[in-house]
């Protein structure tokens, strides 16, 4: 447990920080450079291994409450690790580790430098934040650049707040093998080409109840309409970015969402509190946008626009509305 102070951890083999029971970061400045490239043992930043124990030792969690963390690692940057197939010593589940990553606050910057690979005997998965059970983000300022998934969880990802920029070079940005729940926050999630995506939770429940967010990629999980209470738009069709702003504007000229894509996407998922029920909107490209705040080209609060060409017009008849921006080609 780190309560305060300045720590620089540099390793050229294996992992920078490793624990079995858990890792808690309350405050301070932690800088990690984990540069080891030994095949199948590439360096990780912070790893909690997790371990079954009848004495209760194997809690297996990571909690970040504040401070500043800057990690550059070849493999995973932050991982609460647990493999049921390899690590389970008993058939009981009550002694399994709580392989969770919980972020309550803090400024976290992550860069993974390795390339993803998997063979019959070795693998490297340079993810940003991984919880083998769940990842919960309550607040904080996160900047994540990876080759593999930026944020990954075995059972659930829940985002309640914070600022999150997550860009994956070759995989999904935010990827849950179970459910994905977004209740708040400012989120820019950029995945790679198809079949990778900005948001991925397979066919499990994907709910959006708050926040201002955009996910871009070659594909995307579709938000679950029955679990989504904030109006969400899915743009389906090749959108070739030319650094021109995308804006959503109502028929009475109110701008409710704006973002400037810096790269192409086949699928875009976006949501914002200002998108209203049963309202007709136009999707514009090339507008000039202003706002009180800009987070990685996502415009926030008091949006204003000028000009722009219309890509599509749609009406929010459901909490999840899908529109196309291109004319379908021949079958």
KOLZA-497229 format. One record per residue: residue in three letters; x, y, z of N, C-alpha, C in turn. Coordinates in steps of 0.02 Angstrom, whole numbers, padded with zeros to 5 digits, always signed. Last residue first. Layout:
ALAXYZXYZXYZ ...
***
This chain:
UNK-01297-00304-02676-01291-00366-02639-01242-00412-02674 UNK-01218-00141-02696-01256-00197-02721-01246-00260-02679 UNK-01207-00033-02547-01188-00056-02614-01230-00115-02635 UNK-01298+00093-02459-01275+00024-02465-01259+00007-02538 UNK-01236+00254-02434-01285+00215-02471-01260+00144-02479 UNK-01193+00302-02267-01176+00289-02336-01232+00249-02369 UNK-01232+00314-02138-01205+00374-02168-01186+00363-02241 UNK-01373+00258-02042-01319+00245-02089-01297+00310-02120 UNK-01419+00234-01869-01424+00269-01932-01365+00249-01976 UNK-01511+00182-01730-01459+00165-01778-01471+00201-01843 UNK-01540+00221-01563-01559+00236-01632-01500+00221-01678 UNK-01602+00181-01413-01546+00165-01457-01570+00173-01529 UNK-01721+00222-01361-01661+00244-01327-01598+00228-01366 UNK-01818+00273-01506-01800+00224-01454-01739+00252-01418 UNK-01832+00375-01593-01894+00339-01576-01882+00286-01523 UNK-01762+00507-01640-01749+00462-01584-01815+00431-01561 UNK-01740+00518-01814-01782+00534-01757-01770+00483-01702 UNK-01624+00591-01934-01654+00536-01897-01696+00562-01840 UNK-01523+00615-02076-01574+00643-02032-01610+00585-01999 UNK-01350+00632-02128-01411+00593-02115-01459+00633-02072 UNK-01260+00730-02167-01247+00660-02185-01310+00617-02177 UNK-01255+00894-02219-01296+00843-02187-01278+00774-02213 UNK-01115+01001-02183-01158+00966-02232-01193+00908-02198 UNK-01089+01158-02099-01087+01085-02101-01134+01057-02153 UNK-01125+01301-01991-01119+01267-02056-01116+01191-02049 UNK-01074+01303-01824-01088+01342-01884-01077+01298-01945 UNK-01122+01279-01652-01096+01256-01716-01112+01308-01770 UNK-01092+01254-01478-01115+01298-01532-01084+01273-01597 UNK-01123+01188-01317-01100+01178-01385-01131+01229-01433 UNK-01115+01179-01172-01130+01240-01209-01102+01238-01280 UNK-01016+01035-01152-01050+01091-01121-01053+01153-01166 UNK-00883+00974-01248-00924+00965-01189-00950+01032-01164 UNK-00816+00878-01382-00838+00944-01357-00891+00935-01302 UNK-00674+00787-01407-00744+00781-01388-00765+00846-01354 UNK-00538+00802-01423-00581+00817-01480-00654+00803-01468 UNK-00494+00778-01288-00473+00736-01344-00524+00741-01402 UNK-00612+00881-01234-00572+00825-01208-00557+00778-01266 UNK-00651+01046-01209-00635+00996-01260-00591+00943-01228 UNK-00776+01160-01153-00722+01113-01137-00714+01065-01196 UNK-00873+01245-01201-00837+01265-01141-00775+01222-01129 UNK-00858+01258-01382-00887+01232-01320-00847+01256-01261 UNK-00886+01258-01559-00856+01287-01499-00892+01259-01439 UNK-00856+01207-01729-00885+01195-01662-00848+01236-01610 UNK-00907+01202-01892-00861+01237-01847-00893+01236-01778 UNK-00937+01047-01981-00959+01107-01944-00899+01139-01907 UNK-00914+00930-02049-00880+00990-02070-00902+01054-02036 UNK-01074+00854-02049-01001+00847-02054-00972+00912-02077 UNK-01217+00811-01949-01180+00856-01994-01106+00840-01993 UNK-01367+00739-01932-01296+00725-01922-01257+00764-01973 UNK-01512+00809-01862-01470+00800-01920-01399+00786-01898 UNK-01660+00747-01778-01593+00776-01779-01562+00767-01848 UNK-01813+00751-01693-01779+00743-01757-01713+00782-01757 UNK-01862+00660-01549-01839+00723-01578-01802+00708-01644 UNK-01892+00566-01447-01940+00584-01499-01925+00651-01531 UNK-01784+00628-01316-01831+00579-01343-01872+00609-01400 UNK-01624+00711-01346-01690+00704-01316-01732+00651-01351 UNK-01464+00735-01293-01502+00704-01347-01570+00683-01319 UNK-01393+00780-01182-01436+00827-01218-01476+00798-01275 UNK-01310+00679-01133-01372+00695-01097-01419+00740-01136 UNK-01254+00566-01262-01245+00628-01223-01312+00645-01190 UNK-01162+00449-01360-01218+00464-01316-01202+00528-01277 UNK-01116+00339-01495-01110+00401-01457-01172+00413-01415 UNK-01022+00235-01595-01074+00236-01543-01064+00299-01502 UNK-00985+00195-01760-00978+00244-01707-01037+00239-01659 UNK-00899+00098-01876-00954+00101-01829-00938+00152-01775 UNK-00790+00120-01954-00848+00090-01986-00909+00094-01942 UNK-00680+00260-01960-00717+00211-01921-00775+00184-01963 UNK-00522+00350-01968-00583+00322-01996-00615+00271-01950 UNK-00471+00485-01857-00459+00425-01897-00525+00395-01918 UNK-00512+00590-01785-00445+00595-01813-00426+00534-01853 UNK-00667+00675-01770-00631+00612-01778-00563+00624-01810 UNK-00727+00783-01661-00685+00786-01721-00646+00722-01727 UNK-00894+00805-01605-00830+00770-01599-00792+00777-01664 UNK-01042+00845-01518-00993+00862-01568-00926+00829-01552 UNK-01215+00866-01480-01156+00824-01478-01108+00846-01533 UNK-01313+00959-01491-01314+00918-01431-01254+00871-01426 UNK-01361+01115-01546-01309+01065-01553-01303+01025-01488 UNK-01511+01170-01612-01475+01159-01549-01425+01102-01560 UNK-01600+01197-01716-01530+01220-01720-01492+01216-01654 UNK-01720+01136-01719-01719+01205-01697-01648+01231-01684 UNK-01687+01008-01755-01720+01049-01805-01726+01122-01785 UNK-01521+00980-01683-01593+00972-01686-01623+01018-01740 UNK-01371+00900-01726-01406+00963-01719-01481+00951-01727 UNK-01215+00835-01702-01286+00817-01702-01326+00879-01682 UNK-01065+00834-01797-01110+00868-01751-01181+00841-01758 UNK-00898+00805-01827-00964+00776-01829-01007+00811-01777 UNK-00772+00901-01908-00814+00889-01849-00879+00854-01868 UNK-00641+00825-01996-00698+00870-01998-00746+00851-01942 UNK-00533+00744-02022-00528+00793-01967-00583+00845-01970 UNK-00582+00655-02107-00538+00706-02136-00530+00763-02086 UNK-00624+00484-02099-00610+00547-02065-00566+00592-02107 UNK-00751+00401-02167-00681+00415-02179-00664+00484-02152 UNK-00858+00289-02113-00848+00361-02106-00773+00375-02111 UNK-00959+00163-02168-00891+00189-02170-00890+00265-02164 UNK-01087+00122-02050-01066+00139-02117-00998+00173-02116 UNK-01188+00176-01921-01164+00117-01957-01147+00136-02028 UNK-01196+00245-01770-01187+00264-01840-01153+00206-01875 UNK-01306+00248-01641-01258+00204-01673-01255+00222-01747 UNK-01341+00345-01501-01343+00341-01573-01288+00293-01597 UNK-01447+00355-01359-01383+00334-01388-01391+00324-01463 UNK-01520+00424-01216-01522+00415-01289-01453+00406-01318 UNK-01516+00329-01071-01494+00391-01103-01491+00379-01178 UNK-01549+00202-01035-01597+00254-01019-01578+00322-01049 UNK-01540+00033-01074-01511+00099-01088-01564+00152-01077 UNK-01598-00088-01068-01557-00070-01010-01528+00000-01017 UNK-01663-00103-01188-01703-00112-01126-01665-00091-01064 UNK-01559-00090-01281-01611-00038-01276-01649-00043-01210 UNK-01393-00109-01263-01455-00145-01250-01511-00095-01236 UNK-01281-00058-01394-01311-00048-01327-01379-00082-01322 UNK-01189-00174-01486-01245-00128-01487-01273-00119-01417 UNK-01013-00176-01506-01072-00205-01475-01127-00152-01475 UNK-00942-00134-01666-00959-00117-01597-01014-00162-01572 UNK-00806-00106-01784-00870-00135-01764-00886-00110-01694 UNK-00696-00031-01803-00721-00067-01861-00788-00098-01848 UNK-00731+00119-01707-00693+00060-01725-00721+00029-01788 UNK-00768+00224-01566-00756+00216-01638-00717+00152-01651 UNK-00875+00299-01452-00833+00242-01466-00829+00232-01541 UNK-00905+00432-01342-00902+00409-01410-00855+00350-01415 UNK-01004+00520-01218-00957+00468-01240-00960+00457-01315 UNK-01053+00576-01067-01043+00598-01135-00988+00555-01165 UNK-01172+00507-00948-01107+00522-00975-01110+00551-01044 UNK-01291+00369-00929-01266+00437-00919-01198+00446-00951 UNK-01326+00241-00957-01375+00281-00919-01352+00352-00908 UNK-01312+00104-01055-01288+00173-01050-01342+00213-01016 UNK-01265-00067-01059-01312-00015-01039-01277+00052-01033 UNK-01262-00216-01125-01223-00155-01132-01271-00097-01118 UNK-01260-00388-01093-01294-00324-01082-01245-00266-01084 UNK-01176-00484-01224-01200-00472-01156-01231-00402-01150 UNK-01113-00525-01337-01186-00519-01340-01216-00507-01271 UNK-00970-00428-01317-00999-00486-01350-01075-00476-01357 UNK-00936-00301-01285-00956-00345-01230-00991-00407-01258 UNK-00846-00162-01332-00858-00232-01347-00877-00270-01284 UNK-00818-00009-01409-00850-00042-01352-00867-00114-01373 UNK-00737+00006-01524-00730+00051-01468-00759+00021-01404 UNK-00667-00146-01595-00718-00095-01584-00699-00048-01528 UNK-00627-00267-01726-00615-00232-01663-00660-00171-01657 UNK-00627-00342-01842-00688-00342-01801-00680-00306-01734 UNK-00611-00176-01905-00653-00235-01895-00611-00298-01891 UNK-00474-00081-01828-00518-00100-01883-00558-00162-01865 UNK-00478-00030-01654-00446-00039-01718-00498-00057-01771 UNK-00555+00101-01552-00531+00034-01567-00502+00030-01636 UNK-00567+00224-01437-00549+00213-01507-00519+00143-01515 UNK-00666+00320-01340-00641+00251-01345-00630+00236-01419 UNK-00686+00441-01228-00668+00434-01298-00634+00367-01305 UNK-00797+00500-01107-00761+00442-01133-00749+00449-01208 UNK-00839+00556-00953-00823+00582-01019-00776+00531-01051 UNK-00971+00496-00844-00903+00505-00866-00899+00536-00935 UNK-01092+00363-00815-01069+00431-00816-00998+00435-00842 UNK-01125+00231-00829-01172+00274-00792-01152+00347-00793 UNK-01111+00095-00923-01085+00163-00921-01139+00207-00889 UNK-01067-00072-00921-01114-00023-00895-01080+00045-00892 UNK-01061-00229-00989-01030-00163-00993-01082-00112-00973 UNK-01033-00404-00945-01074-00344-00955-01032-00281-00958 UNK-00903-00495-01008-00970-00500-00980-01008-00437-00996 UNK-00787-00460-01061-00811-00526-01080-00879-00542-01050 UNK-00766-00296-01120-00788-00339-01065-00809-00407-01093 UNK-00664-00172-01174-00685-00241-01191-00702-00279-01127 UNK-00623-00032-01257-00652-00053-01194-00687-00119-01206 UNK-00549-00053-01384-00533-00002-01335-00558-00023-01265 UNK-00482-00200-01463-00537-00160-01437-00511-00106-01389 UNK-00332-00183-01565-00386-00222-01534-00442-00175-01512 UNK-00222-00110-01608-00238-00172-01643-00298-00210-01615 UNK-00213+00011-01536-00185+00008-01604-00211-00052-01642 UNK-00333+00093-01440-00297+00031-01453-00275+00030-01526 UNK-00358+00221-01326-00347+00206-01397-00305+00142-01403 UNK-00451+00314-01221-00424+00247-01227-00419+00230-01301 UNK-00482+00429-01099-00462+00423-01169-00426+00357-01176 UNK-00594+00479-00980-00559+00420-01006-00545+00429-01080 UNK-00636+00551-00830-00617+00566-00898-00575+00508-00924 UNK-00774+00508-00719-00705+00517-00738-00698+00537-00811 UNK-00894+00376-00686-00872+00445-00693-00801+00447-00716 UNK-00929+00243-00692-00975+00289-00658-00956+00362-00667 UNK-00921+00099-00777-00892+00166-00777-00944+00214-00749 UNK-00884-00069-00764-00932-00017-00744-00895+00049-00741 UNK-00872-00225-00836-00841-00159-00833-00897-00109-00816 UNK-00859-00399-00794-00897-00337-00801-00851-00276-00799 UNK-00780-00516-00817-00851-00521-00803-00889-00455-00811 UNK-00649-00486-00859-00676-00552-00872-00751-00555-00864 UNK-00601-00336-00947-00624-00371-00886-00655-00437-00905 UNK-00496-00204-01003-00524-00271-01014-00545-00300-00947 UNK-00445-00066-01094-00476-00087-01031-00511-00153-01044 UNK-00373-00081-01216-00355-00029-01167-00382-00047-01098 UNK-00311-00229-01293-00366-00192-01263-00341-00139-01215 UNK-00149-00195-01372-00206-00239-01358-00262-00196-01326 UNK-00074-00078-01380-00082-00120-01440-00142-00166-01432 UNK-00126+00082-01309-00104+00013-01306-00104-00018-01375 UNK-00147+00215-01204-00129+00198-01272-00097+00129-01272 UNK-00246+00313-01101-00222+00245-01112-00209+00234-01187 UNK-00277+00416-00971-00254+00418-01041-00219+00352-01055 UNK-00393+00471-00854-00356+00414-00881-00340+00425-00954 UNK-00434+00536-00709-00415+00560-00775-00368+00509-00805 UNK-00574+00501-00598-00505+00502-00619-00497+00529-00689 UNK-00699+00381-00544-00677+00448-00561-00604+00443-00583 UNK-00735+00247-00551-00781+00295-00520-00764+00368-00535 UNK-00729+00102-00632-00698+00168-00634-00750+00218-00608 UNK-00696-00066-00613-00743-00013-00594-00705+00053-00594 UNK-00686-00225-00683-00654-00159-00680-00708-00108-00665 UNK-00680-00397-00626-00714-00336-00647-00668-00275-00645 UNK-00591-00518-00649-00662-00518-00630-00695-00455-00656 UNK-00472-00478-00703-00498-00544-00724-00570-00554-00701 UNK-00444-00325-00765-00469-00358-00705-00499-00424-00726 UNK-00325-00219-00837-00360-00284-00841-00381-00306-00772 UNK-00274-00088-00936-00301-00105-00870-00341-00169-00878 UNK-00199-00116-01063-00188-00060-01018-00209-00076-00947 UNK-00111-00259-01134-00171-00220-01117-00154-00164-01068 UNK-00023-00348-01221-00007-00282-01192-00069-00238-01182 UNK+00005-00501-01208-00058-00464-01214-00048-00395-01182 UNK+00088-00635-01276+00096-00568-01246+00032-00530-01260 UNK+00138-00808-01259+00091-00755-01278+00112-00690-01246 UNK+00178-00980-01300+00194-00914-01273+00142-00863-01296 UNK+00143-01100-01359+00183-01102-01297+00195-01034-01265 UNK+00071-01079-01473+00053-01137-01432+00088-01136-01365 UNK+00056-00899-01469+00075-00961-01501+00053-01019-01455 UNK+00012-00735-01492-00005-00796-01456+00015-00856-01498 UNK+00037-00558-01468+00049-00621-01505+00027-00679-01461 UNK+00044-00382-01480+00007-00441-01461+00029-00501-01502 UNK+00192-00292-01441+00143-00312-01491+00110-00377-01469 UNK+00227-00165-01314+00234-00230-01347+00181-00241-01400 UNK+00201-00047-01249+00243-00043-01308+00249-00110-01345 UNK+00074+00048-01173+00105-00017-01180+00140-00019-01248 UNK+00049+00180-01066+00071+00163-01133+00100+00093-01132 UNK-00053+00280-00964-00029+00213-00980-00010+00209-01053 UNK-00085+00380-00828-00062+00381-00897-00029+00314-00912 UNK-00197+00446-00717-00164+00384-00737-00148+00388-00812 UNK-00238+00529-00577-00217+00542-00646-00174+00483-00668 UNK-00378+00493-00468-00309+00493-00488-00299+00511-00561 UNK-00504+00377-00407-00480+00443-00426-00408+00437-00450 UNK-00543+00247-00402-00586+00297-00370-00567+00368-00388 UNK-00544+00100-00481-00512+00165-00485-00561+00217-00459 UNK-00513-00067-00459-00560-00013-00441-00523+00053-00439 UNK-00506-00223-00523-00471-00159-00524-00523-00105-00512 UNK-00512-00387-00452-00544-00325-00472-00494-00269-00477 UNK-00523-00531-00412-00477-00502-00462-00507-00440-00493 UNK-00527-00601-00274-00568-00547-00302-00525-00508-00351 UNK-00493-00780-00284-00474-00709-00274-00527-00662-00302 UNK-00593-00908-00209-00563-00878-00268-00546-00805-00254 UNK-00659-00967-00107-00591-00947-00093-00555-00919-00155 UNK-00782-01000-00157-00781-00950-00104-00710-00927-00088 UNK-00778-01104-00245-00771-01038-00274-00766-00983-00220 UNK-00697-01264-00238-00738-01212-00208-00727-01145-00244 UNK-00604-01349-00286-00666-01343-00326-00713-01290-00297 UNK-00436-01283-00282-00494-01316-00252-00554-01307-00298 UNK-00347-01216-00358-00321-01274-00321-00378-01313-00288 UNK-00333-01127-00505-00380-01155-00456-00352-01218-00423 UNK-00246-01086-00605-00232-01068-00537-00276-01100-00484 UNK-00286-01125-00735-00217-01137-00713-00207-01130-00638 UNK-00423-01095-00745-00397-01159-00770-00329-01175-00741 UNK-00433-00966-00691-00467-01022-00659-00438-01088-00680 UNK-00318-00849-00663-00338-00895-00716-00367-00957-00684 UNK-00293-00681-00633-00319-00744-00604-00343-00787-00661 UNK-00236-00517-00593-00233-00578-00633-00259-00639-00596 UNK-00253-00362-00624-00273-00405-00569-00285-00474-00600 UNK-00138-00253-00698-00177-00315-00705-00189-00350-00638 UNK-00078-00127-00795-00109-00139-00729-00153-00201-00737 UNK-00008-00156-00917+00013-00102-00872-00013-00113-00802 UNK+00057-00298-01003+00002-00265-00968+00028-00212-00919 UNK+00215-00267-01082+00153-00306-01078+00102-00265-01038 UNK+00300-00154-01074+00297-00194-01135+00232-00233-01137 UNK+00249+00006-01009+00267-00065-01001+00261-00101-01067 UNK+00240+00148-00921+00259+00125-00987+00284+00054-00979 UNK+00136+00241-00818+00164+00175-00832+00179+00168-00906 UNK+00105+00346-00690+00127+00348-00760+00164+00283-00774 UNK-00006+00413-00577+00028+00352-00597+00043+00356-00672 UNK-00043+00514-00441-00023+00513-00512+00016+00449-00526 UNK-00185+00519-00328-00115+00524-00347-00105+00523-00422 UNK-00308+00392-00287-00287+00459-00305-00215+00459-00328 UNK-00343+00259-00270-00385+00310-00239-00367+00381-00258 UNK-00353+00105-00337-00317+00168-00345-00364+00224-00322 UNK-00331-00065-00304-00373-00006-00290-00329+00056-00298 UNK-00338-00231-00352-00301-00169-00359-00350-00111-00349 UNK-00341-00398-00274-00370-00338-00303-00320-00281-00311 UNK-00320-00524-00207-00307-00516-00277-00330-00453-00311 UNK-00333-00607-00094-00386-00560-00112-00380-00538-00185 UNK-00278-00729-00023-00279-00716-00094-00333-00669-00117 UNK-00291-00754+00113-00237-00710+00090-00246-00688+00018 UNK-00378-00838+00180-00403-00774+00156-00350-00727+00129 UNK-00346-00964+00213-00334-00913+00264-00355-00843+00242 UNK-00364-01034+00100-00415-01043+00151-00407-00993+00208 UNK-00333-00964-00053-00306-00974+00014-00363-00980+00063 UNK-00280-00936-00220-00328-00966-00174-00295-00976-00106 UNK-00223-00781-00279-00205-00848-00257-00260-00874-00210 UNK-00157-00647-00374-00215-00685-00351-00196-00756-00334 UNK-00062-00556-00425-00069-00622-00454-00133-00658-00435 UNK-00055-00398-00484-00076-00436-00425-00096-00505-00450 UNK+00059-00291-00558+00024-00355-00564+00009-00383-00495 UNK+00102-00154-00650+00077-00174-00584+00037-00238-00592 UNK+00176-00185-00781+00184-00129-00736+00167-00147-00664 UNK+00276-00320-00853+00212-00287-00836+00225-00230-00787 UNK+00385-00382-00978+00374-00344-00916+00304-00314-00912 UNK+00361-00546-01044+00371-00475-01054+00350-00436-00991 UNK+00370-00682-01056+00381-00652-00990+00396-00578-00997 UNK+00364-00725-01184+00317-00755-01136+00327-00730-01065 UNK+00527-00668-01213+00467-00698-01241+00428-00737-01187 UNK+00582-00521-01137+00591-00594-01141+00525-00626-01162 UNK+00586-00384-01124+00555-00412-01185+00566-00487-01192 UNK+00566-00254-01004+00589-00321-01020+00550-00353-01077 UNK+00530-00129-00959+00553-00134-01028+00574-00205-01049 UNK+00441-00021-00875+00451-00094-00873+00467-00117-00944 UNK+00435+00111-00777+00460+00093-00843+00480+00020-00841 UNK+00328+00210-00681+00352+00142-00696+00376+00138-00768 UNK+00301+00321-00552+00322+00315-00622+00353+00246-00632 UNK+00194+00396-00443+00224+00331-00460+00238+00330-00534 UNK+00162+00502-00316+00182+00501-00386+00221+00437-00400 UNK+00018+00506-00205+00088+00507-00222+00099+00509-00297 UNK-00106+00393-00136-00083+00458-00159-00009+00453-00174 UNK-00149+00258-00130-00190+00311-00102-00171+00379-00131 UNK-00158+00106-00197-00121+00169-00207-00166+00226-00186 UNK-00141-00061-00160-00181-00002-00148-00136+00059-00156 UNK-00151-00228-00205-00111-00168-00213-00158-00108-00206 UNK-00143-00397-00137-00176-00339-00165-00128-00281-00172 UNK-00080-00526-00122-00142-00508-00088-00179-00450-00120 UNK+00033-00527-00210-00017-00580-00211-00083-00556-00181 UNK+00116-00413-00322+00090-00431-00257+00042-00489-00265 UNK+00241-00318-00404+00200-00379-00403+00181-00394-00331 UNK+00302-00201-00515+00272-00209-00448+00229-00271-00450 UNK+00370-00237-00637+00393-00182-00595+00368-00189-00523 UNK+00425-00401-00694+00374-00350-00681+00399-00298-00632 UNK+00557-00449-00810+00498-00464-00769+00458-00402-00753 UNK+00686-00331-00838+00661-00400-00841+00602-00405-00794 UNK+00709-00201-00816+00723-00224-00884+00708-00299-00892 UNK+00626-00074-00725+00648-00143-00730+00658-00160-00803 UNK+00603+00057-00614+00627+00040-00681+00652-00032-00681 UNK+00508+00166-00529+00523+00094-00531+00541+00077-00603 UNK+00503+00297-00421+00520+00279-00489+00543+00207-00489 UNK+00396+00385-00314+00430+00322-00327+00441+00315-00402 UNK+00358+00493-00186+00377+00490-00256+00418+00427-00267 UNK+00215+00497-00073+00285+00494-00091+00295+00490-00166 UNK+00089+00391+00002+00113+00455-00023+00186+00445-00044 UNK+00044+00261+00022+00004+00316+00049+00024+00383+00020 UNK+00031+00108-00045+00070+00169-00051+00025+00227-00031 UNK+00043-00059+00000+00000+00000+00000+00044+00062+00000 
***
